[in-house]
Amino acid sequence: MVKKSFGKPDPLQCTASADTFLGFDFGVKKIGAAVGQTTTGSASPLQTIRAVNQQPDWLVIGKLIQEWQPAGLVVGISRQQDGTDNPVTPLMLKFCRQLEGRFRLPVHQQDETLSTFEAKQLLFDDMQTSATKLWAVQDQLAAQLILQSWLDGISHGKGHYEHFSH
């Protein structure tokens, strides 16, 4: 089964692989999801998951994990410019703990400062996307940017990526 993104075939096919990772752009109302592989070093947007009663839709997230069989998960964490937590940071960290507890997979944190803003700019400037379409896909594109940053860091051996721990 080939995943599609923005009407084009996704080069990443649904395969159970030790080099596959899912990335998430956490939001209170919506969570963007992306998939990527360390062998190709590339990430692709998957979908936007709407919250259910202000909680992540664990059923949809579970289906993605079952379908892609990732080796781990990458979650974008936003902080203030000075590195301190912003109001949503504790919710992002809770999401990391819940992912790890529910699915027993390693959860890696990736700085996501400005990823949603970058996603909006990319869609608006480069693709001339309408506001309605932008709202629908900005989170999955932000998740792609988060996961791509993490994959780039791994492939270039930059730093030590933080694994979420209690």
C-alpha positions as CSV (number, residue, x, y, z in Angstrom):
1,M,0.0,0.0,0.0
2,V,1.5,3.3,-1.0
3,K,0.8,6.4,1.1
4,K,-0.2,9.6,-0.7
5,S,0.8,13.1,0.2
6,F,-0.6,16.2,-1.5
7,G,-1.8,14.1,-4.4
8,K,1.7,12.6,-5.2
9,P,2.7,9.0,-4.4
10,D,4.7,8.9,-1.2
11,P,8.2,7.3,-1.7
12,L,7.8,5.7,1.7
13,Q,5.8,2.6,1.5
14,C,4.1,0.9,4.4
15,T,6.7,-1.5,5.7
16,A,7.6,-2.8,9.1
17,S,11.1,-1.6,9.5
18,A,13.6,-0.8,12.2
19,D,14.4,2.4,10.5
20,T,10.9,3.8,10.3
21,F,9.8,6.6,12.7
22,L,6.6,8.5,13.2
23,G,6.7,12.2,14.0
24,F,4.0,14.2,15.8
25,D,3.3,17.9,15.9
26,F,1.2,18.1,19.1
27,G,-1.6,20.6,19.5
28,V,-4.6,20.7,21.8
29,K,-7.1,20.6,19.0
30,K,-5.1,18.8,16.3
31,I,-2.0,16.6,16.0
32,G,0.0,16.4,12.8
33,A,1.5,13.1,11.9
34,A,4.4,12.2,9.6
35,V,6.4,9.2,8.7
36,G,10.1,8.9,7.9
37,Q,13.0,6.5,7.5
38,T,16.6,6.7,8.5
39,T,17.8,4.8,5.4
40,T,16.2,7.4,3.0
41,G,16.7,10.3,5.5
42,S,13.4,11.7,4.4
43,A,10.0,12.4,6.0
44,S,6.5,12.7,4.5
45,P,3.3,14.1,5.9
46,L,0.6,11.5,6.8
47,Q,-2.5,13.1,8.3
48,T,-4.0,15.5,10.8
49,I,-5.6,13.9,13.8
50,R,-8.3,15.8,15.5
51,A,-8.6,15.8,19.3
52,V,-11.6,14.0,20.9
53,N,-12.9,15.8,24.0
54,Q,-9.6,17.8,24.2
55,Q,-7.6,14.5,24.3
56,P,-5.5,12.9,21.6
57,D,-7.4,10.4,19.5
58,W,-5.5,7.3,20.7
59,L,-7.5,5.0,18.4
60,V,-6.2,6.8,15.3
61,I,-2.6,7.1,16.7
62,G,-2.7,3.4,17.6
63,K,-3.8,2.5,14.0
64,L,-0.9,4.6,12.6
65,I,1.5,2.8,14.9
66,Q,0.1,-0.6,14.0
67,E,0.2,0.2,10.3
68,W,3.7,1.6,10.1
69,Q,5.4,-0.5,12.9
70,P,7.9,2.3,13.8
71,A,11.1,1.8,15.7
72,G,10.3,5.0,17.6
73,L,8.4,8.2,17.8
74,V,9.5,11.8,17.5
75,V,7.5,14.6,19.1
76,G,8.1,18.3,18.6
77,I,8.6,20.3,21.8
78,S,8.2,24.0,21.7
79,R,9.7,26.4,24.2
80,Q,10.2,30.1,24.6
81,Q,13.1,31.8,22.8
82,D,15.1,31.7,26.0
83,G,14.6,28.0,26.5
84,T,11.9,28.1,29.2
85,D,8.6,26.3,28.9
86,N,5.7,28.0,27.2
87,P,2.0,27.3,28.2
88,V,1.7,24.2,25.9
89,T,5.1,22.6,26.8
90,P,3.8,20.7,29.8
91,L,1.0,19.2,27.6
92,M,3.6,18.2,25.0
93,L,5.6,16.4,27.7
94,K,2.5,14.7,28.9
95,F,1.8,13.5,25.4
96,C,5.3,12.1,25.2
97,R,4.7,10.2,28.5
98,Q,1.4,8.9,27.3
99,L,2.8,7.7,23.9
100,E,5.6,5.9,25.7
101,G,3.3,4.3,28.2
102,R,0.6,3.2,25.8
103,F,2.8,2.0,22.9
104,R,6.0,1.0,24.6
105,L,8.2,2.7,22.0
106,P,11.1,5.1,22.5
107,V,9.9,8.7,22.3
108,H,12.4,11.3,21.1
109,Q,11.9,15.0,21.6
110,Q,12.8,17.4,18.8
111,D,12.8,21.2,19.2
112,E,9.9,22.4,17.1
113,T,10.3,26.1,17.5
114,L,8.5,27.8,14.6
115,S,7.7,24.5,12.8
116,T,4.0,25.3,12.4
117,F,4.9,28.9,11.3
118,E,7.4,27.5,8.8
119,A,4.7,25.0,7.5
120,K,2.2,27.8,7.0
121,Q,4.8,29.9,5.2
122,L,5.8,27.0,3.0
123,L,2.2,26.3,2.1
124,F,1.1,29.9,1.6
125,D,4.2,31.2,-0.2
126,D,5.4,28.2,-2.2
127,M,2.2,26.4,-2.9
128,Q,-0.3,29.3,-2.9
129,T,-2.6,27.2,-0.6
130,S,-6.0,28.5,0.4
131,A,-6.7,29.3,4.1
132,T,-9.1,26.3,4.3
133,K,-6.5,23.9,2.9
134,L,-3.8,25.4,5.0
135,W,-5.8,24.8,8.2
136,A,-6.3,21.2,7.2
137,V,-2.7,20.3,6.4
138,Q,-0.4,22.7,8.3
139,D,-0.1,20.3,11.3
140,Q,1.0,17.3,9.2
141,L,3.5,19.4,7.3
142,A,4.8,20.7,10.7
143,A,5.1,17.1,11.8
144,Q,7.1,16.4,8.6
145,L,9.4,19.3,9.4
146,I,9.9,18.1,13.0
147,L,10.7,14.6,11.9
148,Q,12.9,15.8,9.0
149,S,15.0,17.9,11.4
150,W,15.4,14.9,13.7
151,L,16.4,12.6,10.8
152,D,18.8,15.3,9.5
153,G,20.4,15.4,12.9
154,I,20.9,11.7,13.1
155,S,22.3,11.4,9.6
156,H,24.8,14.2,10.3
157,G,25.7,12.9,13.7
158,K,24.7,16.2,15.2
159,G,24.4,16.1,19.0
160,H,22.7,13.6,21.2
161,Y,18.9,13.4,20.7
162,E,17.0,13.3,23.9
163,H,15.0,10.2,24.6
164,F,12.0,10.9,26.8
165,S,12.3,9.4,30.2
166,H,10.2,9.8,33.4
